[in-house]
């Protein structure tokens, strides 16, 4: 299992290991789908048929909002490349209700498509050779068990006998809209402990997994969309209620109206002994949501080990990355006590970070076999332990 109170911060680069697009790829797909021009003519410009059908259902000809909605789409199509992300672009035009609504719909469309084409879909699993990957377009796909998520799962359940205890010492702050983590964990728990998928999903739902920007919705256990639940890999080209699913997407602007979510984020950032960033881009918008140094009431903040991937980040900005991380917790005048605890692994993917720091991430235990055949467990880093016969179990101090 992981060391006590470990928090993972997940960015778009982490989902890329399952074949999902990173920020630039998502922006290109949204830009293309937002193209709706010359409607009503013999040769209309339609970037995506499914999105066009949804648009026509919401903004029928003669609707008083139709032209304003078309203007908003044109703004997204022509201007999205000027922002660091679709979230930042929507925030820029937060006072345009049509752009916000349509922007969320476009996000929902492309993320749903990305889930369906990800390596987590059963048909994709079976098409990948064991321990090997294959090239599909510009993506190199591998079996999901060989991604960081597979390593994460195996570490999390190591030494956990009761599946109901899974993930109790772990928090996940996921800035992605997809449900890849929840889907994979539920499937893997069911296989690992020979329990039903519904029971496995219930375990995952009890885990502290936070999506600051929302998701496509809860994972449906049927093949249909039900309320705010949607199955993983749903076919978006077949009767897709895009406007309904888009309501689960939350913009940066709307965070101020979700104090309960912000408190969960701040608790997960503050109350941990180890913090791990995976595929995170360290842009200002996301860092703002993590920042806890000025939260009222204040947290008792102590230095802790912090690890991060750095794929695509130049080593020349290592000091800047470290400063941005530490600014989450304390002012620069206090960075000196924390600086040596930050490790950014440049040029490493998420799964490579697990290879490098597996022993640093894992809880460490020692077993002593005594003359009466009892086994005494000493687990480093766990604040509380449980006793079971015939095992005797005592706390042995902090992690080493």
C-alpha positions in Angstrom: 0.0 0.0 0.0 1.0 3.6 -0.3 2.5 5.5 2.6 0.0 7.1 5.0 -1.9 10.1 3.6 -0.5 10.1 0.0 -2.2 12.6 -2.4 -1.9 12.3 -6.2 -2.6 15.3 -8.4 -3.5 14.2 -11.9 -3.2 16.2 -15.1 -3.9 15.6 -18.8 -0.5 13.9 -19.3 -1.5 11.1 -17.0 -4.6 10.2 -19.2 -2.4 10.3 -22.3 -1.0 6.9 -21.3 -4.4 5.5 -22.0 -4.6 7.1 -25.4 -6.6 10.3 -24.4 -5.6 13.6 -25.9 -3.5 16.2 -23.9 -4.6 19.8 -23.9 -3.4 20.7 -27.4 -5.0 17.6 -28.9 -8.3 18.3 -27.1 -8.2 21.9 -28.3 -7.7 20.8 -31.9 -10.6 18.4 -31.7 -12.9 21.0 -30.2 -11.9 23.6 -32.7 -12.8 21.3 -35.5 -16.2 20.3 -34.0 -17.1 23.9 -33.4 -17.2 24.7 -37.1 -20.7 25.5 -38.1 -21.0 27.8 -41.1 -23.2 28.6 -44.0 -26.2 26.8 -42.4 -29.2 26.8 -44.6 -27.1 26.8 -47.8 -26.6 24.0 -50.2 -23.0 23.5 -48.9 -23.0 24.1 -45.1 -19.7 23.8 -43.2 -20.2 21.2 -40.5 -17.3 20.1 -38.4 -19.0 17.4 -36.6 -22.4 15.8 -37.4 -23.3 14.8 -33.8 -22.6 18.2 -32.5 -24.5 19.8 -35.4 -27.6 17.6 -34.5 -27.4 18.7 -30.9 -27.1 22.4 -31.9 -30.1 22.2 -34.2 -32.1 20.7 -31.5 -31.3 23.4 -29.0 -31.2 26.4 -31.4 -33.8 25.7 -34.0 -34.3 28.1 -37.0 -36.2 31.1 -35.8 -34.8 30.8 -32.2 -34.0 34.3 -30.8 -30.7 32.9 -29.5 -29.5 31.1 -32.7 -27.4 33.9 -34.1 -25.7 34.6 -30.7 -25.0 30.9 -30.4 -23.5 30.7 -33.8 -21.3 33.8 -33.0 -20.1 32.0 -29.8 -19.2 28.9 -31.8 -17.3 31.0 -34.4 -15.4 32.6 -31.5 -14.4 29.1 -30.2 -13.5 27.9 -33.7 -11.3 30.9 -34.6 -10.0 31.8 -31.2 -9.4 28.7 -29.1 -5.7 28.5 -30.1 -5.1 31.8 -28.3 -5.6 30.2 -24.9 -3.6 27.7 -22.9 -6.6 25.4 -22.6 -10.3 25.2 -23.3 -10.9 25.9 -19.6 -9.0 29.1 -19.8 -10.8 30.1 -23.0 -14.2 29.6 -21.5 -13.1 31.6 -18.4 -12.1 34.4 -20.7 -15.6 34.6 -22.1 -17.4 33.7 -18.8 -19.9 36.4 -19.3 -21.2 34.9 -22.6 -23.7 32.2 -21.5 -23.9 30.7 -25.0 -20.1 30.3 -25.3 -19.9 28.7 -21.8 -22.8 26.3 -22.6 -21.5 25.3 -26.0 -17.9 25.1 -24.8 -19.0 22.6 -22.2 -20.9 20.6 -24.8 -17.9 20.4 -27.0 -15.7 19.3 -24.1 -18.3 16.5 -23.2 -18.4 15.4 -26.8 -14.6 15.0 -27.3 -14.0 13.5 -23.9 -16.7 10.9 -24.4 -15.2 10.0 -27.8 -11.7 9.8 -26.1 -13.0 7.4 -23.5 -14.5 5.2 -26.2 -11.2 5.1 -28.2 -9.0 4.6 -25.1 -7.1 1.5 -24.3 -9.4 0.9 -21.3 -12.2 -0.3 -23.6 -12.3 -4.1 -23.6 -11.9 -4.4 -27.3 -8.8 -2.3 -27.1 -7.4 -4.4 -24.3 -7.6 -7.5 -26.3 -6.0 -6.0 -29.3 -2.8 -5.0 -27.5 -0.1 -7.6 -27.2 0.9 -8.5 -23.7 3.8 -6.3 -22.5 4.0 -4.7 -25.8 2.4 -1.7 -27.5 1.4 -0.6 -31.0 1.2 2.6 -33.0 -2.2 3.9 -33.9 -1.9 7.2 -35.8 0.2 9.5 -33.6 -0.4 7.4 -30.5 1.7 4.6 -29.1 -0.8 2.4 -27.1 0.1 -0.1 -24.4 -1.8 -2.4 -22.2 -3.4 -0.3 -19.4 -2.0 -2.7 -16.9 1.5 -1.5 -17.9 0.6 2.2 -17.5 1.1 4.2 -14.3 -2.5 3.3 -13.3 -1.7 -0.4 -13.3 1.3 0.3 -11.0 -0.8 2.5 -8.9 -3.4 -0.2 -8.4 -0.9 -2.9 -7.5 0.8 -0.7 -5.0 -2.5 0.5 -3.5 -3.8 -3.0 -2.8 -0.5 -4.6 -1.7 -1.0 -6.2 1.8 -4.7 -5.1 1.7 -6.7 -8.3 2.5 -10.2 -6.7 2.8 -11.2 -4.9 -0.4 -13.3 -2.4 1.7 -10.0 -1.1 3.0 -8.7 -0.2 -0.4 -7.6 3.4 -0.9 -8.3 4.6 2.7 -4.9 6.3 2.9 -4.9 7.8 -0.6 -6.5 11.0 -2.1 -6.7 11.8 -5.8 -7.2 15.3 -7.3 -7.9 14.7 -11.0 -8.1 17.8 -13.2 -9.3 15.6 -16.1 -12.9 15.2 -17.2 -12.6 11.5 -18.1 -13.5 8.6 -15.7 -10.5 6.4 -16.7 -9.2 6.1 -13.1 -12.6 5.1 -11.6 -13.4 2.7 -14.5 -10.0 0.9 -14.3 -10.0 0.7 -10.5 -13.5 -0.8 -10.4 -12.7 -3.4 -13.0 -9.4 -4.3 -11.4 -10.8 -4.6 -7.9 -13.5 -7.0 -9.1 -10.9 -9.2 -10.7 -8.4 -8.9 -7.9 -10.8 -9.9 -5.1 -13.4 -12.0 -7.0 -16.3 -9.7 -6.1 -19.1 -8.3 -8.2 -18.6 -5.2 -10.3 -21.3 -3.3 -8.4 -19.5 -4.0 -5.1 -16.2 -2.9 -6.7 -17.8 0.4 -8.0 -19.1 1.0 -4.5 -15.6 0.7 -3.1 -14.3 3.2 -5.7 -17.1 5.6 -5.0 -16.0 5.7 -1.3 -12.4 6.6 -2.3 -11.4 10.2 -2.0 -11.3 11.0 -5.7 -11.9 14.7 -6.5 -12.6 16.2 -9.9 -12.4 20.1 -9.5 -13.7 20.6 -13.1 -16.3 17.8 -12.9 -16.6 14.8 -15.2 -18.9 13.3 -17.8 -20.9 12.0 -14.8 -21.0 9.0 -12.5 -20.2 5.7 -14.1 -23.5 4.0 -15.1 -23.8 0.3 -14.4 -26.0 -0.1 -17.5 -25.5 0.6 -21.2 -27.6 3.7 -21.0 -27.4 7.2 -19.7 -29.5 7.4 -16.5 -29.8 10.8 -14.7 -26.3 12.1 -14.1 -24.8 8.7 -14.8 -23.2 7.6 -18.1 -21.5 4.4 -19.1 -17.8 4.4 -19.9 -17.2 4.4 -23.7 -20.8 5.4 -24.6 -21.3 5.8 -28.3 -21.6 9.6 -28.8 -22.8 9.2 -32.4 -26.0 7.5 -31.3 -28.7 9.6 -29.6 -26.2 11.4 -27.3 -27.9 14.0 -25.0 -24.9 16.3 -25.1 -26.5 19.3 -23.4 -27.5 17.0 -20.4 -24.0 15.5 -20.0 -22.4 18.9 -20.3 -24.1 20.1 -17.1 -21.6 17.9 -15.2 -18.7 20.0 -16.5 -17.6 22.7 -14.2 -15.7 25.8 -15.3 -12.9 27.6 -13.4 -15.3 30.5 -12.9 -17.8 28.3 -11.2 -15.4 27.0 -8.6 -16.4 29.8 -6.3 -19.9 28.3 -6.1 -18.6 24.9 -5.0 -17.0 25.5 -1.5 -17.4 21.9 -0.5 -15.3 20.8 -3.5 -12.6 23.4 -2.8 -12.5 22.3 0.9 -11.9 18.7 -0.2 -9.1 19.8 -2.5 -7.5 21.9 0.2 -7.8 19.1 2.7 -6.2 16.6 0.3 -3.3 19.0 -0.4 -2.7 19.9 3.2 -3.3 16.7 5.1 -0.8 14.4 3.5 2.7 13.1 4.1 3.5 12.7 0.5 2.4 14.6 -2.7 2.8 13.2 -6.2 2.1 15.2 -9.4 1.4 13.1 -12.5 1.2 14.6 -16.0 0.5 18.0 -14.4 1.2 21.2 -16.4 1.5 23.7 -13.4 -0.5 26.4 -15.1 -1.8 29.3 -13.0 -5.4 28.4 -13.2 -5.0 24.9 -11.7 -2.4 26.0 -9.1 -4.9 28.6 -7.9 -7.3 25.8 -6.9 -4.6 23.9 -5.0 -3.2 26.9 -3.1 -3.7 26.5 0.6 -1.2 28.9 2.2 -3.9 31.6 2.8 -6.9 29.4 3.5 -9.0 30.4 6.5 -8.9 28.7 8.9 -5.2 28.0 8.3 -3.8 24.5 8.0 -0.8 23.4 10.0 1.7 23.0 7.1 4.9 21.0 7.5 7.4 20.1 4.7 6.7 16.8 3.0 8.2 14.8 0.2 6.9 16.0 -3.2 7.4 14.1 -6.5 6.5 15.1 -10.0 6.8 14.1 -13.6 8.5 16.6 -15.9 8.0 15.2 -19.4 8.0 18.1 -21.9 9.2 20.6 -19.3 12.7 22.1 -19.9 15.2 21.5 -17.1 16.1 25.2 -17.4 12.9 26.1 -15.6 13.4 23.6 -12.7 13.7 26.5 -10.2 10.4 28.0 -11.5 8.6 24.6 -11.2 9.9 24.1 -7.7 8.8 27.6 -6.7 5.3 27.1 -8.1 4.9 23.9 -6.2 6.1 25.4 -2.9 4.0 28.5 -3.4 1.0 26.3 -3.0 2.0 25.9 0.7 4.1 28.7 1.9 5.5 32.1 0.9 8.9 32.3 -0.8 10.6 33.4 2.5 9.8 29.9 3.8 10.9 27.9 0.8 14.2 27.0 2.2 12.8 24.4 4.6 10.9 22.7 1.8 13.1 23.0 -1.3 15.1 19.8 -0.8 12.0 17.8 -0.5 10.9 18.4 -4.1 11.9 16.0 -6.8 10.9 16.8 -10.4 11.9 13.9 -12.8 12.4 15.6 -16.2 11.8 13.5 -19.3 9.9 10.9 -17.3 6.4 9.7 -18.1 4.0 8.8 -15.3 4.8 5.2 -15.5 8.5 5.9 -15.4 8.1 7.9 -12.3 6.6 4.8 -10.6 9.5 2.7 -11.8 11.9 5.3 -10.3 10.2 5.9 -7.0 8.3 2.7 -6.3 10.1 2.2 -3.0 9.6 5.8 -2.0 5.9 5.6 -2.6 5.3 2.2 -0.9 4.7 1.7 2.8 7.6 -0.3 4.3 7.0 -3.3 6.6 9.2 -5.8 8.4 8.0 -9.2 9.4 9.4 -11.2 12.4 8.6 -14.9 12.7 8.6 -15.9 16.3 8.9 -19.3 18.0 5.2 -19.6 18.6 4.6 -19.1 14.8 3.0 -15.7 15.3 4.1 -13.0 12.8 4.9 -9.5 14.1 4.4 -6.8 11.5 6.2 -3.5 11.7 4.9 -1.0 9.1 6.7 2.2 8.7 4.7 5.4 8.1 1.2 4.1 9.2 -0.3 6.2 12.0 -2.8 3.7 12.9 -2.9 -0.1 12.5 -5.4 -2.8 13.1 -4.9 -6.1 15.0 -5.9 -9.5 13.9 -5.1 -12.9 15.4 -2.8 -14.7 15.3 -0.8 -11.7 14.2 0.7 -9.2 16.6 1.2 -5.8 15.2 2.9 -2.7 16.6 3.8 0.7 15.2 7.4 1.2 14.4 7.8 4.9 13.7 8.0 7.1 10.7 8.9 6.0 7.2 12.5 5.3 6.4 
